[in-house]
């Protein structure tokens, strides 16, 4: 065996530590969850889900509502 082959150079071949893998995995999961929450927000509370309300509709609704009298 050649002496240079006994100790091969380690140019960045160190395996990542378990903590680095866990941190990367958790950051990926958090990013996925945040993107899913943003998607749900847009789907359920976005501008497309809001009813169209104009001034005339509000005036009609306010005029037609009756205020209950207080009973003593």
MARPANU-464573 format. One record per residue: x, z, y of N, C-alpha, C in turn; chain. Coordinates in nm, 4 decimals, padded with zeros to 6 digits. Atoms other than C-alpha are relative to their C-alpha. Example, Ala and Ser with C-alpha at 12.3 -4.5 7.8 and 13.67 -1.06 7.14 Angstrom:
2
<pt <00.0890, 00.0000, -00.1190>, <01.2300, 00.7800, -00.4500>, <00.0900, 00.0000, 00.1200>, "A">
<pt <-00.0820, -00.0060, -00.1190>, <01.3670, 00.7140, -00.1060>, <-00.0770, 00.0730, 00.1090>, "A">
//
This chain:
72
<pt <00.0843, 00.0000, -00.1176>, <00.0000, 00.0000, 00.0000>, <00.0887, 00.0000, 00.1238>, "A">
<pt <-00.0758, 00.0130, -00.1239>, <00.1262, -00.0925, 00.3414>, <-00.0197, 00.1252, 00.0852>, "A">
<pt <00.0136, -00.1236, -00.0785>, <00.1956, 00.2083, 00.5723>, <-00.1006, -00.0130, 00.1146>, "A">
<pt <00.0954, 00.0170, -00.1103>, <-00.0178, 00.0621, 00.8525>, <-00.1436, 00.0102, -00.0501>, "A">
<pt <00.1352, -00.0063, 00.0556>, <-00.3179, 00.0538, 00.6184>, <-00.0409, 00.1437, -00.0337>, "A">
<pt <00.0315, -00.1381, 00.0356>, <-00.2924, 00.4283, 00.5418>, <-00.0842, 00.0655, 00.1089>, "A">
<pt <00.0753, -00.0539, -00.1137>, <-00.4235, 00.5214, 00.8887>, <-00.0510, -00.1144, 00.0860>, "A">
<pt <00.0502, 00.1114, -00.0805>, <-00.6388, 00.2375, 01.0205>, <-00.0417, 00.0499, 00.1389>, "A">
<pt <00.0364, -00.0416, -00.1363>, <-00.6996, 00.2451, 01.3955>, <-00.1510, 00.0213, 00.0107>, "A">
<pt <00.1429, -00.0294, -00.0182>, <-01.0304, 00.3998, 01.4963>, <-00.0391, -00.0360, 00.1431>, "A">
<pt <00.0420, 00.0498, -00.1312>, <-01.1477, 00.1922, 01.7884>, <-00.1508, 00.0146, 00.0128>, "A">
<pt <00.1422, -00.0207, -00.0203>, <-01.4885, 00.3483, 01.8571>, <-00.0810, -00.0010, -00.1279>, "A">
<pt <00.0736, 00.0020, 00.1268>, <-01.5807, 00.3755, 01.4903>, <-00.0531, 00.1375, -00.0365>, "A">
<pt <00.0513, -00.1338, 00.0285>, <-01.6773, 00.7420, 01.5177>, <-00.1523, -00.0049, -00.0056>, "A">
<pt <00.1465, 00.0021, 00.0069>, <-02.0369, 00.7863, 01.3999>, <-00.0595, 00.0901, 00.1078>, "A">
<pt <00.0611, -00.0817, -00.1047>, <-02.2731, 00.9213, 01.6652>, <-00.0420, 00.1358, -00.0555>, "A">
<pt <00.0377, -00.1342, 00.0444>, <-02.3471, 01.2900, 01.6509>, <-00.1512, 00.0069, -00.0218>, "A">
<pt <00.1447, -00.0133, 00.0226>, <-02.6884, 01.4044, 01.5264>, <-00.0759, 00.0312, 00.1288>, "A">
<pt <00.0679, -00.0322, -00.1260>, <-02.7678, 01.5403, 01.8738>, <-00.0197, -00.1255, 00.0841>, "A">
<pt <00.0142, 00.1242, -00.0763>, <-02.7065, 01.2007, 02.0338>, <-00.1116, -00.0848, -00.0587>, "A">
<pt <00.1071, 00.0765, 00.0643>, <-02.9330, 01.0355, 01.7787>, <-00.1359, 00.0614, 00.0321>, "A">
<pt <00.1257, -00.0686, -00.0294>, <-03.2035, 01.2990, 01.8341>, <-00.0418, -00.0215, 00.1447>, "A">
<pt <00.0304, 00.0208, -00.1415>, <-03.1807, 01.2662, 02.2131>, <-00.0512, -00.1422, 00.0233>, "A">
<pt <00.0415, 00.1401, -00.0165>, <-03.2079, 00.8865, 02.1944>, <-00.1389, -00.0216, -00.0601>, "A">
<pt <00.1291, 00.0142, 00.0673>, <-03.4997, 00.9098, 01.9500>, <-00.1120, 00.0641, 00.0826>, "A">
<pt <00.1017, -00.0676, -00.0810>, <-03.6889, 01.1612, 02.1666>, <-00.0271, -00.0735, 00.1306>, "A">
<pt <00.0209, 00.0769, -00.1231>, <-03.6328, 00.9596, 02.4847>, <-00.0810, -00.1264, -00.0262>, "A">
<pt <00.0773, 00.1189, 00.0360>, <-03.7670, 00.6509, 02.3092>, <-00.1462, 00.0369, -00.0222>, "A">
<pt <00.1376, -00.0423, 00.0243>, <-04.0765, 00.8394, 02.1920>, <-00.0712, 00.0380, 00.1289>, "A">
<pt <00.0602, -00.0374, -00.1271>, <-04.1395, 00.9834, 02.5377>, <-00.0318, -00.1236, 00.0827>, "A">
<pt <00.0248, 00.1237, -00.0738>, <-04.1067, 00.6377, 02.6945>, <-00.1215, -00.0741, -00.0571>, "A">
<pt <00.1153, 00.0658, 00.0626>, <-04.3560, 00.4947, 02.4428>, <-00.1288, 00.0733, 00.0360>, "A">
<pt <00.1201, -00.0771, -00.0327>, <-04.6031, 00.7784, 02.5060>, <-00.0396, -00.0179, 00.1459>, "A">
<pt <00.0322, 00.0201, -00.1407>, <-04.5785, 00.7402, 02.8835>, <-00.0586, -00.1384, 00.0253>, "A">
<pt <00.0546, 00.1342, -00.0184>, <-04.6387, 00.3671, 02.8592>, <-00.1414, -00.0097, -00.0565>, "A">
<pt <00.1355, -00.0005, 00.0555>, <-04.9430, 00.4253, 02.6355>, <-00.0971, 00.0755, 00.0911>, "A">
<pt <00.0851, -00.0719, -00.0944>, <-05.0802, 00.6830, 02.8802>, <-00.0306, -00.0846, 00.1233>, "A">
<pt <00.0227, 00.0877, -00.1153>, <-05.0348, 00.4386, 03.1670>, <-00.0985, -00.1106, -00.0364>, "A">
<pt <00.0930, 00.1041, 00.0442>, <-05.2147, 00.1691, 02.9674>, <-00.1418, 00.0545, -00.0103>, "A">
<pt <00.1331, -00.0606, 00.0098>, <-05.5063, 00.4031, 02.8894>, <-00.0575, 00.0288, 00.1380>, "A">
<pt <00.0471, -00.0265, -00.1352>, <-05.5286, 00.5029, 03.2558>, <-00.0527, -00.1282, 00.0642>, "A">
<pt <00.0427, 00.1262, -00.0591>, <-05.5503, 00.1404, 03.3641>, <-00.1284, -00.0499, -00.0665>, "A">
<pt <00.1189, 00.0479, 00.0700>, <-05.8076, 00.0589, 03.0960>, <-00.1247, 00.0805, 00.0341>, "A">
<pt <00.1176, -00.0838, -00.0206>, <-06.0387, 00.3543, 03.1666>, <-00.0275, 00.0323, 00.1463>, "A">
<pt <00.0196, -00.0390, -00.1386>, <-05.9832, 00.4314, 03.5361>, <00.0451, -00.1073, 00.0979>, "A">
<pt <-00.0484, 00.1068, -00.0861>, <-05.8618, 00.1000, 03.6729>, <-00.1092, -00.0551, 00.0906>, "A">
<pt <00.0963, 00.0563, -00.0943>, <-06.0304, -00.0978, 03.9495>, <-00.1122, -00.0781, -00.0683>, "A">
<pt <00.1037, 00.0758, 00.0696>, <-06.2221, -00.3070, 03.6960>, <-00.1111, 00.0876, -00.0547>, "A">
<pt <00.0990, -00.0915, 00.0555>, <-06.4074, 00.0014, 03.5722>, <-00.0848, 00.0683, 00.1072>, "A">
<pt <00.0736, -00.0657, -00.1082>, <-06.5355, 00.1146, 03.9137>, <-00.1205, -00.0840, 00.0391>, "A">
<pt <00.1186, 00.0755, -00.0415>, <-06.8883, 00.0203, 04.0166>, <00.0135, -00.0453, 00.1449>, "A">
<pt <00.0000, 00.0504, -00.1374>, <-06.9377, -00.1875, 04.3274>, <-00.1058, 00.0764, 00.0795>, "A">
<pt <00.0911, -00.0767, -00.0838>, <-07.0940, 00.0282, 04.6005>, <00.0132, -00.0526, 00.1417>, "A">
<pt <-00.0020, 00.0458, -00.1389>, <-07.1931, -00.1109, 04.9390>, <-00.0804, 00.0974, 00.0858>, "A">
<pt <00.0650, -00.0923, -00.0935>, <-07.3334, 00.0601, 05.2472>, <-00.1513, 00.0005, -00.0172>, "A">
<pt <00.1456, 00.0060, 00.0164>, <-07.6907, -00.0624, 05.1867>, <-00.0452, 00.0786, -00.1228>, "A">
<pt <00.0356, -00.0731, 00.1218>, <-07.6973, 00.0802, 04.8332>, <00.0107, 00.1504, 00.0223>, "A">
<pt <-00.0155, -00.1418, -00.0288>, <-07.5722, 00.4151, 04.9587>, <-00.1146, 00.0478, 00.0889>, "A">
<pt <00.1098, -00.0374, -00.0897>, <-07.8325, 00.4215, 05.2380>, <-00.1308, 00.0104, -00.0773>, "A">
<pt <00.1230, -00.0055, 00.0804>, <-08.1138, 00.3422, 04.9917>, <-00.0019, 00.1234, -00.0884>, "A">
<pt <-00.0076, -00.1166, 00.0882>, <-07.9945, 00.6137, 04.7554>, <-00.0212, 00.1297, 00.0783>, "A">
<pt <00.0154, -00.1207, -00.0805>, <-07.9733, 00.8735, 05.0319>, <-00.1419, 00.0150, 00.0525>, "A">
<pt <00.1368, -00.0064, -00.0522>, <-08.3179, 00.7838, 05.1719>, <-00.0995, 00.0323, -00.1095>, "A">
<pt <00.0966, -00.0193, 00.1066>, <-08.4893, 00.7930, 04.8352>, <00.0134, 00.1368, -00.0667>, "A">
<pt <-00.0157, -00.1308, 00.0654>, <-08.3487, 01.1283, 04.7236>, <-00.0785, 00.1045, 00.0767>, "A">
<pt <00.0772, -00.1066, -00.0627>, <-08.5681, 01.4264, 04.7871>, <00.0772, 00.1302, -00.0107>, "A">
<pt <-00.0684, -00.1275, -00.0017>, <-08.4272, 01.7613, 04.8834>, <-00.0992, 00.1074, -00.0430>, "A">
<pt <00.0946, -00.1033, 00.0449>, <-08.5910, 02.0449, 04.6887>, <-00.0068, 00.1142, 00.0998>, "A">
<pt <00.0156, -00.1115, -00.0938>, <-08.7345, 02.3185, 04.9054>, <00.0340, 00.1299, -00.0707>, "A">
<pt <-00.0376, -00.1284, 00.0612>, <-08.6085, 02.6677, 04.8470>, <-00.1238, 00.0874, -00.0134>, "A">
<pt <00.1151, -00.0868, 00.0216>, <-08.8618, 02.9051, 04.6993>, <00.0415, 00.1444, 00.0208>, "A">
<pt <-00.0321, -00.1398, -00.0292>, <-08.8733, 03.2634, 04.8171>, <-00.0793, 00.0909, -00.0839>, "A">
//
